[in-house]
Amino acid sequence: MYWDDVRTVDYLMTRPEVDKKRIGCVGPVDGRPADCHLAALDDRIKAAVAVGWMASFPAQLRKHIRNSIGFTKLVPGLYRYLDYPDVTVACNACSLHGD
């Protein structure tokens, strides 16, 4: 899923009407994990807007909360080291080192 997002940025970079120094992304509700991952993974993203709630995936699993985070947004192995709030922090930390 995130590969598709990076490829979309690749396409935007080829368009003459796109300001390559001002590419951003918005992730409404279910797209929030995608835009945070994209901003953390791709230095070309200069702004990301995460719309929606912030939750801990392991905490939801422990409480048996269903239908909260879709399995399409799960990154194999990621939750051994990070949770959704951590990815958002990584997204914000990357923006601090931009030009």
N, C-alpha and C positions, 0 to 999 in steps of 0.2 A: 504494500500500500504506500509506504513512504517513498519507494523508488519512483512510483508514478508522480508523486508530488515534485520530486527533484527534476524529473524529466519535463514537467510542466514549466518549471522555472527555466530550464534549458531552452524550451520553445520561446518563452517570453523574451529571453535574451537575444533572440534572433529578430525580433520585431522592431522595425525602425521607430514606431510610435511609442515604445516603452522606454522610460527613463531607467536605465540599468542600475542606477545608484539609488533608486527609490522603490524597490520591489518589496511588497509586504504581503501578508496573508491574514485571513480571518477564519476562525474556526467556530462557527455557531454550534453550541450544545455538543452534538456527537462529533463534530469536527475539531473540537478543542484539542484533543490529544494529537491529532494530525498536524495542526498548525504549530503546536509547541515542539513536536519532534522535528518538523521541517525547519523551523527557525534555529533549533539547536544543531541540526546537521548541516545546514547550508548557509555559508557566510554571505551569500548574495541576498538573503532575506534581511531587510533593514528594520522591519517593524512587524510585529505579530500581535493580533488581538484575539485573546481567548475568551469566548463568551460562554458562560455556563458555570456550573458548580465545580468545586475542587474536592476530590475525595480520594481516600486511600484505598487502593484495590484490595490489598490483603485484609483490611478491616471489613470491607464489604463481604469478602468471602467468609470470614469468621462469623459474621452475623447472618449469613445466608440471604443476603439481599440479591434478588434476581433481577435480570434485565436492566442492570445499571450501566455496566461497561461492556460493550459488545466484544465478542471474541475476535472480530476483525481488527481490533486495536491492540491486541496483545502481541508483544514482541517476545519471541521465545528467549528465555534466559534473562530478560531485563530485570524481572522482579527479584532476582537473587541479589541485585545490587541497588536498584532504584525503584521508586514508586512514581505515580503520576505527578504529585507535587514536586518531586525531584527533577523531573523532565522540564517542568515549567520553570524552575529555578535555573536549570541549565540554559534554557532559552533566554532568560533575562541576563544571565551572566555573559553569554556570548555577545549580547548587544553592548555591553560595557567596553568591549575590546574592539569595536568597530572603528572605521575611519571617520 
